[in-house]
Amino acid sequence: MTISLQKYTGASQQQQLLGDYHLADLTYTGSPQKVVAKLAHDHDRDLILIFQADQLVGAFCLHQHAGPVRGHGYALMAMQQLPAYVRQQYPQIKRLILAVNHANLPAQHLYQRAGFQDTRWRPVGPLGVQWVLIKVL
């Protein structure tokens, strides 16, 4: 089986194919149609269509630049500063509780590095099993 990749250009044939293309499960992804809506305002983003012969079988968003928001430790620094901020702004709050999807391993690791402890409570939410973490202030 061979596939080919094609950048979305907005050609009428591509628009027709995307109009007929629907994902059964949008749990962890956005639809290609939502990516198309963002293309006019985000020039670092392209929609790449996946074809098998002439049939559209998939799509993904390609970001040309990662930008300054990932990989610099901002999230960890924010989580480390959160307890002091909460103590100052909300002195009545005595603990922070958060839920993170079981499949989001990078976020789980980040929260644990920031001092959150796993409660071992695993409720099931709309996106699947959640890990509930706590940090006593």
C-alpha positions in Angstrom: 0.0 0.0 0.0 1.3 3.4 -0.9 0.2 6.8 0.4 0.9 10.3 -0.7 1.0 13.6 1.2 -0.5 16.8 -0.2 -0.5 20.3 1.3 -4.0 21.7 1.7 -4.3 24.7 -0.6 -8.0 25.3 -0.5 -8.6 24.0 -4.0 -12.2 23.2 -4.6 -11.5 19.4 -5.0 -9.7 19.5 -1.5 -12.6 21.4 0.0 -15.0 18.8 -1.3 -12.9 16.0 0.0 -12.7 17.6 3.5 -16.4 18.3 3.5 -17.0 14.6 3.1 -14.3 13.6 5.6 -15.4 12.9 9.2 -13.5 11.4 12.1 -15.4 9.0 14.3 -13.4 9.9 17.4 -12.3 13.5 18.1 -11.2 12.7 21.7 -7.5 13.6 21.4 -7.6 15.5 18.1 -9.3 18.3 16.3 -11.0 17.9 13.0 -9.2 18.9 9.8 -12.0 21.4 9.2 -11.0 23.2 12.4 -7.4 23.4 11.2 -8.6 24.9 7.9 -10.4 27.6 9.9 -7.2 28.5 11.6 -5.0 28.6 8.5 -6.0 32.2 7.5 -4.7 33.5 10.9 -1.8 31.2 11.6 0.8 31.2 8.8 3.1 28.8 10.7 0.5 26.1 10.3 -0.3 23.8 7.3 -2.8 21.1 6.9 -1.3 18.0 5.3 -3.7 15.6 3.6 -3.0 11.9 3.4 -4.1 10.0 0.3 -4.2 6.4 -0.6 -4.7 6.4 -4.3 -7.3 9.2 -4.8 -9.0 8.6 -1.4 -8.5 11.0 1.5 -7.6 8.7 4.4 -6.2 11.2 7.0 -4.8 14.6 7.7 -2.5 16.2 10.2 -1.5 19.7 11.2 2.1 20.6 10.5 3.5 23.5 12.6 6.5 25.1 10.9 7.8 26.7 14.0 7.3 25.4 17.6 7.3 28.9 18.9 8.6 30.0 22.3 6.0 28.3 24.4 7.3 24.8 24.6 10.5 23.3 25.9 11.6 26.3 27.9 10.3 25.2 31.3 7.6 27.8 31.5 4.9 25.3 32.7 7.1 23.9 35.4 8.1 27.4 36.6 4.4 28.4 36.6 3.4 25.3 38.6 6.2 26.0 41.1 5.0 29.6 41.6 1.4 28.6 41.8 1.3 27.8 45.6 2.7 31.2 46.6 0.3 32.9 44.3 -2.7 31.0 45.6 -1.6 31.6 49.3 -1.4 35.3 48.5 -4.5 35.7 46.4 -6.7 33.0 47.9 -5.6 32.5 51.5 -8.7 30.3 52.3 -7.5 27.6 49.8 -5.4 25.0 51.6 -4.7 22.5 48.8 -4.5 22.4 45.0 -6.2 19.5 43.2 -5.9 18.8 39.5 -6.9 16.0 37.1 -4.7 15.0 34.2 -5.5 12.4 31.5 -3.9 9.0 32.1 -2.4 9.2 28.6 -0.8 12.6 29.1 2.5 11.3 30.5 4.4 14.6 30.0 1.9 16.5 32.0 1.8 13.9 34.8 5.6 14.1 35.0 5.5 17.9 35.0 3.0 18.1 37.9 4.9 15.5 39.9 8.1 17.5 39.4 6.2 20.5 40.7 5.4 18.7 43.9 1.9 17.3 43.2 1.3 13.9 44.7 -0.7 11.1 43.1 -3.9 10.4 45.1 -4.4 7.1 43.3 -8.0 8.3 42.6 -8.9 7.4 38.9 -12.2 8.9 38.0 -13.4 8.4 34.4 -14.2 11.7 32.6 -15.3 12.5 29.1 -11.8 12.0 27.8 -11.1 8.7 29.7 -9.4 7.9 32.9 -8.0 10.9 34.9 -5.3 10.9 37.4 -6.1 13.2 40.4 -3.1 14.9 41.9 -2.9 17.1 45.0 -0.5 19.6 46.6 -1.1 20.7 50.1 -0.3 24.4 50.6 
